[in-house]
Amino acid sequence: MKKVKCPNCGKEVEWENNPFRPFCCEQCKLADLSKWLNEEYAVVEEIVLEEEGDSGS
Ligand SMILES: [Zn+2]
């Protein structure tokens, strides 16, 4: 049985039959999503722009 650690709280959860994977529960999934939107969106946007530049050359 494959197990993963919840990125939000570190709790081990089963990968199979887990609707919130890789998180342990809906609460952790939403917490990580809001964190990503608030803190890391700008970083992701930079990476996307770099990839577009490579494909154009
Ligand atoms: Zn969790």
N, CA, C, O and the ligand as a Tripos MOL2 file, in Angstrom:
@<TRIPOS>MOLECULE
protein
  229   227    58     0     0
PROTEIN
NO_CHARGES

@<TRIPOS>ATOM
      1 N           0.8550   -1.2090    0.0000 N.3       1 MET1
      2 CA          0.0000    0.0000    0.0000 C.3       1 MET1
      3 C           0.8820    1.2470    0.0000 C.2       1 MET1
      4 O           1.6920    1.4360    0.9080 O.2       1 MET1
      5 N           0.7280    2.0860   -1.0040 N.am      2 LYS2
      6 CA          1.5480    3.2840   -1.0890 C.3       2 LYS2
      7 C           1.0530    4.3440   -0.1080 C.2       2 LYS2
      8 O          -0.1430    4.6050    0.0230 O.2       2 LYS2
      9 N           2.0360    4.9440    0.5780 N.am      3 LYS3
     10 CA          1.6720    6.0170    1.5070 C.3       3 LYS3
     11 C           2.4630    7.2710    1.1860 C.2       3 LYS3
     12 O           3.5990    7.2010    0.7180 O.2       3 LYS3
     13 N           1.8600    8.4020    1.4400 N.am      4 VAL4
     14 CA          2.5350    9.6790    1.2320 C.3       4 VAL4
     15 C           2.3760   10.5330    2.4830 C.2       4 VAL4
     16 O           1.4600   10.3340    3.2810 O.2       4 VAL4
     17 N           3.2910   11.4900    2.6360 N.am      5 LYS5
     18 CA          3.1620   12.4110    3.7600 C.3       5 LYS5
     19 C           2.4150   13.6570    3.3040 C.2       5 LYS5
     20 O           2.7270   14.2470    2.2700 O.2       5 LYS5
     21 N           1.4420   14.0330    4.0830 N.am      6 CYS6
     22 CA          0.6680   15.2300    3.7830 C.3       6 CYS6
     23 C           1.6010   16.4410    3.7530 C.2       6 CYS6
     24 O           2.2880   16.7110    4.7380 O.2       6 CYS6
     25 N           1.6370   17.1770    2.6310 N.am      7 PRO7
     26 CA          2.5300   18.3260    2.5180 C.3       7 PRO7
     27 C           2.2230   19.4310    3.5200 C.2       7 PRO7
     28 O           3.0840   20.2610    3.8120 O.2       7 PRO7
     29 N           1.0320   19.4460    4.0350 N.am      8 ASN8
     30 CA          0.6440   20.5170    4.9480 C.3       8 ASN8
     31 C           0.9850   20.1950    6.3980 C.2       8 ASN8
     32 O           1.5380   21.0410    7.1010 O.2       8 ASN8
     33 N           0.6690   18.9980    6.8530 N.am      9 CYS9
     34 CA          0.8520   18.6830    8.2730 C.3       9 CYS9
     35 C           1.8420   17.5470    8.5040 C.2       9 CYS9
     36 O           2.2400   17.3150    9.6460 O.2       9 CYS9
     37 N           2.2580   16.8240    7.4470 N.am     10 GLY10
     38 CA          3.2680   15.7860    7.6010 C.3      10 GLY10
     39 C           2.7230   14.4350    8.0120 C.2      10 GLY10
     40 O           3.4980   13.4960    8.1970 O.2      10 GLY10
     41 N           1.4410   14.3080    8.1580 N.am     11 LYS11
     42 CA          0.8230   13.0560    8.5600 C.3      11 LYS11
     43 C           0.8490   12.0540    7.4090 C.2      11 LYS11
     44 O           0.5890   12.4210    6.2630 O.2      11 LYS11
     45 N           1.1590   10.7950    7.7030 N.am     12 GLU12
     46 CA          1.1720    9.7620    6.6710 C.3      12 GLU12
     47 C          -0.2520    9.3790    6.2940 C.2      12 GLU12
     48 O          -1.0900    9.1020    7.1520 O.2      12 GLU12
     49 N          -0.5020    9.3700    4.9890 N.am     13 VAL13
     50 CA         -1.8360    9.0160    4.5080 C.3      13 VAL13
     51 C          -1.7100    8.0370    3.3520 C.2      13 VAL13
     52 O          -0.7170    8.0520    2.6260 O.2      13 VAL13
     53 N          -2.7070    7.1920    3.1830 N.am     14 GLU14
     54 CA         -2.7180    6.2510    2.0730 C.3      14 GLU14
     55 C          -3.0080    6.9830    0.7660 C.2      14 GLU14
     56 O          -3.8720    7.8560    0.7000 O.2      14 GLU14
     57 N          -2.2540    6.5990   -0.2820 N.am     15 TRP15
     58 CA         -2.4430    7.2400   -1.5850 C.3      15 TRP15
     59 C          -3.7380    6.7560   -2.2420 C.2      15 TRP15
     60 O          -4.4810    7.5390   -2.8330 O.2      15 TRP15
     61 N          -3.9900    5.4430   -2.1260 N.am     16 GLU16
     62 CA         -5.1950    4.8880   -2.7470 C.3      16 GLU16
     63 C          -6.4430    5.3020   -1.9750 C.2      16 GLU16
     64 O          -6.4130    5.4450   -0.7530 O.2      16 GLU16
     65 N          -7.5250    5.4890   -2.6970 N.am     17 ASN17
     66 CA         -8.8130    5.8000   -2.0840 C.3      17 ASN17
     67 C          -8.7680    7.0640   -1.2210 C.2      17 ASN17
     68 O          -9.4870    7.1820   -0.2290 O.2      17 ASN17
     69 N          -7.9070    8.0040   -1.6200 N.am     18 ASN18
     70 CA         -7.8190    9.2470   -0.8580 C.3      18 ASN18
     71 C          -8.1920   10.4150   -1.7730 C.2      18 ASN18
     72 O          -7.3880   10.8320   -2.6060 O.2      18 ASN18
     73 N          -9.3970   10.9370   -1.6210 N.am     19 PRO19
     74 CA         -9.8720   12.0010   -2.5110 C.3      19 PRO19
     75 C          -9.1140   13.3110   -2.3210 C.2      19 PRO19
     76 O          -9.2130   14.2110   -3.1540 O.2      19 PRO19
     77 N          -8.3610   13.4210   -1.2370 N.am     20 PHE20
     78 CA         -7.6690   14.6830   -0.9540 C.3      20 PHE20
     79 C          -6.1690   14.5910   -1.1960 C.2      20 PHE20
     80 O          -5.4330   15.5270   -0.8810 O.2      20 PHE20
     81 N          -5.7050   13.4680   -1.7550 N.am     21 ARG21
     82 CA         -4.2810   13.2680   -1.9560 C.3      21 ARG21
     83 C          -3.6640   14.4020   -2.7620 C.2      21 ARG21
     84 O          -4.3210   14.9480   -3.6480 O.2      21 ARG21
     85 N          -2.4230   14.7680   -2.4790 N.am     22 PRO22
     86 CA         -1.5540   14.1000   -1.5110 C.3      22 PRO22
     87 C          -1.7620   14.5560   -0.0750 C.2      22 PRO22
     88 O          -0.9190   14.2970    0.7840 O.2      22 PRO22
     89 N          -2.8500   15.2170    0.1890 N.am     23 PHE23
     90 CA         -3.1200   15.7000    1.5490 C.3      23 PHE23
     91 C          -3.9210   14.6690    2.3350 C.2      23 PHE23
     92 O          -4.4670   13.7260    1.7630 O.2      23 PHE23
     93 N          -3.9870   14.8600    3.6640 N.am     24 CYS24
     94 CA         -4.6510   13.8830    4.5100 C.3      24 CYS24
     95 C          -6.1420   14.1710    4.6110 C.2      24 CYS24
     96 O          -6.9250   13.2740    4.9240 O.2      24 CYS24
     97 N          -6.5390   15.3930    4.3530 N.am     25 CYS25
     98 CA         -7.9400   15.7490    4.5200 C.3      25 CYS25
     99 C          -8.2360   17.0260    3.7480 C.2      25 CYS25
    100 O          -7.3320   17.7020    3.2570 O.2      25 CYS25
    101 N          -9.5060   17.3350    3.6530 N.am     26 GLU26
    102 CA         -9.9070   18.5220    2.8940 C.3      26 GLU26
    103 C          -9.3310   19.7970    3.5040 C.2      26 GLU26
    104 O          -8.9890   20.7350    2.7850 O.2      26 GLU26
    105 N          -9.2270   19.8260    4.8130 N.am     27 GLN27
    106 CA         -8.7250   21.0130    5.4940 C.3      27 GLN27
    107 C          -7.2950   21.3310    5.0790 C.2      27 GLN27
    108 O          -6.9530   22.4860    4.8250 O.2      27 GLN27
    109 N          -6.4510   20.2800    5.0120 N.am     28 CYS28
    110 CA         -5.0650   20.4700    4.6140 C.3      28 CYS28
    111 C          -4.9640   20.8610    3.1430 C.2      28 CYS28
    112 O          -4.1350   21.6920    2.7700 O.2      28 CYS28
    113 N          -5.7910   20.2740    2.3290 N.am     29 LYS29
    114 CA         -5.7860   20.5910    0.9040 C.3      29 LYS29
    115 C          -6.1090   22.0650    0.6850 C.2      29 LYS29
    116 O          -5.4340   22.7420   -0.0900 O.2      29 LYS29
    117 N          -7.1200   22.5530    1.3540 N.am     30 LEU30
    118 CA         -7.5210   23.9490    1.2050 C.3      30 LEU30
    119 C          -6.4770   24.8820    1.8000 C.2      30 LEU30
    120 O          -6.2270   25.9590    1.2590 O.2      30 LEU30
    121 N          -5.8630   24.4780    2.9120 N.am     31 ALA31
    122 CA         -4.8480   25.3050    3.5530 C.3      31 ALA31
    123 C          -3.6470   25.4640    2.6440 C.2      31 ALA31
    124 O          -3.0970   26.5600    2.5290 O.2      31 ALA31
    125 N          -3.2290   24.3740    1.9910 N.am     32 ASP32
    126 CA         -2.0730   24.4480    1.1130 C.3      32 ASP32
    127 C          -2.3940   25.2320   -0.1480 C.2      32 ASP32
    128 O          -1.5510   25.9710   -0.6570 O.2      32 ASP32
    129 N          -3.5940   25.0750   -0.6450 N.am     33 LEU33
    130 CA         -3.9910   25.7940   -1.8510 C.3      33 LEU33
    131 C          -3.9960   27.3000   -1.6110 C.2      33 LEU33
    132 O          -3.5020   28.0630   -2.4410 O.2      33 LEU33
    133 N          -4.5460   27.7240   -0.4940 N.am     34 SER34
    134 CA         -4.5950   29.1570   -0.2050 C.3      34 SER34
    135 C          -3.1860   29.7020    0.0220 C.2      34 SER34
    136 O          -2.8960   30.8450   -0.3300 O.2      34 SER34
    137 N          -2.3120   28.8850    0.6110 N.am     35 LYS35
    138 CA         -0.9260   29.2890    0.8110 C.3      35 LYS35
    139 C          -0.2320   29.4670   -0.5360 C.2      35 LYS35
    140 O           0.4880   30.4410   -0.7520 O.2      35 LYS35
    141 N          -0.4550   28.5310   -1.4190 N.am     36 TRP36
    142 CA          0.1480   28.6040   -2.7520 C.3      36 TRP36
    143 C          -0.3370   29.8510   -3.4820 C.2      36 TRP36
    144 O           0.4570   30.5480   -4.1150 O.2      36 TRP36
    145 N          -1.6100   30.1310   -3.4000 N.am     37 LEU37
    146 CA         -2.1640   31.2880   -4.0930 C.3      37 LEU37
    147 C          -1.5960   32.5870   -3.5330 C.2      37 LEU37
    148 O          -1.3580   33.5360   -4.2800 O.2      37 LEU37
    149 N          -1.3820   32.6310   -2.2350 N.am     38 ASN38
    150 CA         -0.9350   33.8610   -1.6030 C.3      38 ASN38
    151 C           0.5610   34.0990   -1.7540 C.2      38 ASN38
    152 O           0.9870   35.2340   -1.9650 O.2      38 ASN38
    153 N           1.3740   33.0330   -1.6480 N.am     39 GLU39
    154 CA          2.8190   33.2220   -1.5210 C.3      39 GLU39
    155 C           3.6130   32.8260   -2.7520 C.2      39 GLU39
    156 O           4.6780   33.3920   -2.9980 O.2      39 GLU39
    157 N           3.1270   31.8760   -3.5270 N.am     40 GLU40
    158 CA          3.9680   31.3010   -4.5620 C.3      40 GLU40
    159 C           3.4680   31.5530   -5.9730 C.2      40 GLU40
    160 O           4.0960   31.1040   -6.9330 O.2      40 GLU40
    161 N           2.3890   32.2370   -6.1200 N.am     41 TYR41
    162 CA          1.8440   32.4580   -7.4590 C.3      41 TYR41
    163 C           2.8260   33.2380   -8.3300 C.2      41 TYR41
    164 O           2.9840   32.9350   -9.5120 O.2      41 TYR41
    165 N           3.4790   34.2300   -7.7550 N.am     42 ALA42
    166 CA          4.4160   35.0550   -8.5210 C.3      42 ALA42
    167 C           5.5820   34.2150   -9.0310 C.2      42 ALA42
    168 O           6.0300   34.4230  -10.1590 O.2      42 ALA42
    169 N           6.0830   33.2770   -8.2410 N.am     43 VAL43
    170 CA          7.2000   32.4310   -8.6500 C.3      43 VAL43
    171 C           6.7940   31.5390   -9.8160 C.2      43 VAL43
    172 O           7.5400   31.3980  -10.7850 O.2      43 VAL43
    173 N           5.6210   30.9420   -9.7240 N.am     44 VAL44
    174 CA          5.1360   30.0760  -10.7960 C.3      44 VAL44
    175 C           4.9740   30.8690  -12.0840 C.2      44 VAL44
    176 O           5.2800   30.3690  -13.1660 O.2      44 VAL44
    177 N           4.5020   32.0840  -11.9730 N.am     45 GLU45
    178 CA          4.2960   32.9220  -13.1510 C.3      45 GLU45
    179 C           5.6320   33.1870  -13.8510 C.2      45 GLU45
    180 O           5.6830   33.1900  -15.0810 O.2      45 GLU45
    181 N           6.7020   33.4060  -13.1040 N.am     46 GLU46
    182 CA          8.0130   33.6250  -13.7000 C.3      46 GLU46
    183 C           8.4730   32.4160  -14.4870 C.2      46 GLU46
    184 O           9.0110   32.5590  -15.5850 O.2      46 GLU46
    185 N           8.2680   31.2170  -13.9360 N.am     47 ILE47
    186 CA          8.6910   29.9830  -14.6110 C.3      47 ILE47
    187 C           7.9400   29.8180  -15.9320 C.2      47 ILE47
    188 O           8.5340   29.4340  -16.9400 O.2      47 ILE47
    189 N           6.6610   30.1010  -15.9310 N.am     48 VAL48
    190 CA          5.8650   29.9710  -17.1510 C.3      48 VAL48
    191 C           6.3920   30.9140  -18.2310 C.2      48 VAL48
    192 O           6.4810   30.5310  -19.3970 O.2      48 VAL48
    193 N           6.7380   32.1290  -17.8560 N.am     49 LEU49
    194 CA          7.2440   33.0930  -18.8230 C.3      49 LEU49
    195 C           8.5720   32.6170  -19.4200 C.2      49 LEU49
    196 O           8.8130   32.8010  -20.6130 O.2      49 LEU49
    197 N           9.4380   32.0040  -18.5970 N.am     50 GLU50
    198 CA         10.7140   31.4890  -19.1020 C.3      50 GLU50
    199 C          10.4880   30.3820  -20.1270 C.2      50 GLU50
    200 O          11.1690   30.3330  -21.1510 O.2      50 GLU50
    201 N           9.5440   29.5060  -19.8570 N.am     51 GLU51
    202 CA          9.2750   28.3950  -20.7780 C.3      51 GLU51
    203 C           8.7680   28.9220  -22.1240 C.2      51 GLU51
    204 O           9.1140   28.3880  -23.1770 O.2      51 GLU51
    205 N           7.9650   29.9500  -22.0790 N.am     52 GLU52
    206 CA          7.4590   30.5210  -23.3290 C.3      52 GLU52
    207 C           8.6080   31.1020  -24.1590 C.2      52 GLU52
    208 O           8.5970   31.0060  -25.3860 O.2      52 GLU52
    209 N           9.5960   31.7040  -23.4930 N.am     53 GLY53
    210 CA         10.7430   32.2660  -24.2030 C.3      53 GLY53
    211 C          11.5640   31.1830  -24.8900 C.2      53 GLY53
    212 O          12.0410   31.3880  -26.0060 O.2      53 GLY53
    213 N          11.7370   30.0290  -24.2400 N.am     54 ASP54
    214 CA         12.5280   28.9410  -24.8200 C.3      54 ASP54
    215 C          11.8710   28.3980  -26.0910 C.2      54 ASP54
    216 O          12.5510   28.1400  -27.0850 O.2      54 ASP54
    217 N          10.5670   28.2290  -26.0550 N.am     55 SER55
    218 CA          9.8840   27.6180  -27.1910 C.3      55 SER55
    219 C           9.8620   28.5660  -28.4000 C.2      55 SER55
    220 O           9.6910   28.1290  -29.5380 O.2      55 SER55
    221 N          10.0370   29.8550  -28.1370 N.am     56 GLY56
    222 CA          9.9950   30.8040  -29.2470 C.3      56 GLY56
    223 C          11.2950   30.8820  -30.0240 C.2      56 GLY56
    224 O          11.2950   31.4050  -31.1380 O.2      56 GLY56
    225 N          12.4120   30.3830  -29.4850 N.am     57 SER57
    226 CA         13.7150   30.5500  -30.1460 C.3      57 SER57
    227 C          13.9840   29.4810  -31.1870 C.2      57 SER57
    228 O          15.0370   29.4910  -31.8250 O.2      57 SER57
    229 ZN         -2.6420   17.0340    6.6160 Zn       58 ZN58
@<TRIPOS>BOND
     1     1     2 1
     2     2     3 1
     3     3     4 2
     4     3     5 am
     5     5     6 1
     6     6     7 1
     7     7     8 2
     8     7     9 am
     9     9    10 1
    10    10    11 1
    11    11    12 2
    12    11    13 am
    13    13    14 1
    14    14    15 1
    15    15    16 2
    16    15    17 am
    17    17    18 1
    18    18    19 1
    19    19    20 2
    20    19    21 am
    21    21    22 1
    22    22    23 1
    23    23    24 2
    24    23    25 am
    25    25    26 1
    26    26    27 1
    27    27    28 2
    28    27    29 am
    29    29    30 1
    30    30    31 1
    31    31    32 2
    32    31    33 am
    33    33    34 1
    34    34    35 1
    35    35    36 2
    36    35    37 am
    37    37    38 1
    38    38    39 1
    39    39    40 2
    40    39    41 am
    41    41    42 1
    42    42    43 1
    43    43    44 2
    44    43    45 am
    45    45    46 1
    46    46    47 1
    47    47    48 2
    48    47    49 am
    49    49    50 1
    50    50    51 1
    51    51    52 2
    52    51    53 am
    53    53    54 1
    54    54    55 1
    55    55    56 2
    56    55    57 am
    57    57    58 1
    58    58    59 1
    59    59    60 2
    60    59    61 am
    61    61    62 1
    62    62    63 1
    63    63    64 2
    64    63    65 am
    65    65    66 1
    66    66    67 1
    67    67    68 2
    68    67    69 am
    69    69    70 1
    70    70    71 1
    71    71    72 2
    72    71    73 am
    73    73    74 1
    74    74    75 1
    75    75    76 2
    76    75    77 am
    77    77    78 1
    78    78    79 1
    79    79    80 2
    80    79    81 am
    81    81    82 1
    82    82    83 1
    83    83    84 2
    84    83    85 am
    85    85    86 1
    86    86    87 1
    87    87    88 2
    88    87    89 am
    89    89    90 1
    90    90    91 1
    91    91    92 2
    92    91    93 am
    93    93    94 1
    94    94    95 1
    95    95    96 2
    96    95    97 am
    97    97    98 1
    98    98    99 1
    99    99   100 2
   100    99   101 am
   101   101   102 1
   102   102   103 1
   103   103   104 2
   104   103   105 am
   105   105   106 1
   106   106   107 1
   107   107   108 2
   108   107   109 am
   109   109   110 1
   110   110   111 1
   111   111   112 2
   112   111   113 am
   113   113   114 1
   114   114   115 1
   115   115   116 2
   116   115   117 am
   117   117   118 1
   118   118   119 1
   119   119   120 2
   120   119   121 am
   121   121   122 1
   122   122   123 1
   123   123   124 2
   124   123   125 am
   125   125   126 1
   126   126   127 1
   127   127   128 2
   128   127   129 am
   129   129   130 1
   130   130   131 1
   131   131   132 2
   132   131   133 am
   133   133   134 1
   134   134   135 1
   135   135   136 2
   136   135   137 am
   137   137   138 1
   138   138   139 1
   139   139   140 2
   140   139   141 am
   141   141   142 1
   142   142   143 1
   143   143   144 2
   144   143   145 am
   145   145   146 1
   146   146   147 1
   147   147   148 2
   148   147   149 am
   149   149   150 1
   150   150   151 1
   151   151   152 2
   152   151   153 am
   153   153   154 1
   154   154   155 1
   155   155   156 2
   156   155   157 am
   157   157   158 1
   158   158   159 1
   159   159   160 2
   160   159   161 am
   161   161   162 1
   162   162   163 1
   163   163   164 2
   164   163   165 am
   165   165   166 1
   166   166   167 1
   167   167   168 2
   168   167   169 am
   169   169   170 1
   170   170   171 1
   171   171   172 2
   172   171   173 am
   173   173   174 1
   174   174   175 1
   175   175   176 2
   176   175   177 am
   177   177   178 1
   178   178   179 1
   179   179   180 2
   180   179   181 am
   181   181   182 1
   182   182   183 1
   183   183   184 2
   184   183   185 am
   185   185   186 1
   186   186   187 1
   187   187   188 2
   188   187   189 am
   189   189   190 1
   190   190   191 1
   191   191   192 2
   192   191   193 am
   193   193   194 1
   194   194   195 1
   195   195   196 2
   196   195   197 am
   197   197   198 1
   198   198   199 1
   199   199   200 2
   200   199   201 am
   201   201   202 1
   202   202   203 1
   203   203   204 2
   204   203   205 am
   205   205   206 1
   206   206   207 1
   207   207   208 2
   208   207   209 am
   209   209   210 1
   210   210   211 1
   211   211   212 2
   212   211   213 am
   213   213   214 1
   214   214   215 1
   215   215   216 2
   216   215   217 am
   217   217   218 1
   218   218   219 1
   219   219   220 2
   220   219   221 am
   221   221   222 1
   222   222   223 1
   223   223   224 2
   224   223   225 am
   225   225   226 1
   226   226   227 1
   227   227   228 2
@<TRIPOS>SUBSTRUCTURE
     1 MET1         2 RESIDUE 1 A MET
     2 LYS2         6 RESIDUE 1 A LYS
     3 LYS3        10 RESIDUE 1 A LYS
     4 VAL4        14 RESIDUE 1 A VAL
     5 LYS5        18 RESIDUE 1 A LYS
     6 CYS6        22 RESIDUE 1 A CYS
     7 PRO7        26 RESIDUE 1 A PRO
     8 ASN8        30 RESIDUE 1 A ASN
     9 CYS9        34 RESIDUE 1 A CYS
    10 GLY10       38 RESIDUE 1 A GLY
    11 LYS11       42 RESIDUE 1 A LYS
    12 GLU12       46 RESIDUE 1 A GLU
    13 VAL13       50 RESIDUE 1 A VAL
    14 GLU14       54 RESIDUE 1 A GLU
    15 TRP15       58 RESIDUE 1 A TRP
    16 GLU16       62 RESIDUE 1 A GLU
    17 ASN17       66 RESIDUE 1 A ASN
    18 ASN18       70 RESIDUE 1 A ASN
    19 PRO19       74 RESIDUE 1 A PRO
    20 PHE20       78 RESIDUE 1 A PHE
    21 ARG21       82 RESIDUE 1 A ARG
    22 PRO22       86 RESIDUE 1 A PRO
    23 PHE23       90 RESIDUE 1 A PHE
    24 CYS24       94 RESIDUE 1 A CYS
    25 CYS25       98 RESIDUE 1 A CYS
    26 GLU26      102 RESIDUE 1 A GLU
    27 GLN27      106 RESIDUE 1 A GLN
    28 CYS28      110 RESIDUE 1 A CYS
    29 LYS29      114 RESIDUE 1 A LYS
    30 LEU30      118 RESIDUE 1 A LEU
    31 ALA31      122 RESIDUE 1 A ALA
    32 ASP32      126 RESIDUE 1 A ASP
    33 LEU33      130 RESIDUE 1 A LEU
    34 SER34      134 RESIDUE 1 A SER
    35 LYS35      138 RESIDUE 1 A LYS
    36 TRP36      142 RESIDUE 1 A TRP
    37 LEU37      146 RESIDUE 1 A LEU
    38 ASN38      150 RESIDUE 1 A ASN
    39 GLU39      154 RESIDUE 1 A GLU
    40 GLU40      158 RESIDUE 1 A GLU
    41 TYR41      162 RESIDUE 1 A TYR
    42 ALA42      166 RESIDUE 1 A ALA
    43 VAL43      170 RESIDUE 1 A VAL
    44 VAL44      174 RESIDUE 1 A VAL
    45 GLU45      178 RESIDUE 1 A GLU
    46 GLU46      182 RESIDUE 1 A GLU
    47 ILE47      186 RESIDUE 1 A ILE
    48 VAL48      190 RESIDUE 1 A VAL
    49 LEU49      194 RESIDUE 1 A LEU
    50 GLU50      198 RESIDUE 1 A GLU
    51 GLU51      202 RESIDUE 1 A GLU
    52 GLU52      206 RESIDUE 1 A GLU
    53 GLY53      210 RESIDUE 1 A GLY
    54 ASP54      214 RESIDUE 1 A ASP
    55 SER55      218 RESIDUE 1 A SER
    56 GLY56      222 RESIDUE 1 A GLY
    57 SER57      226 RESIDUE 1 A SER
    58 ZN58       229 GROUP 0 **** ****
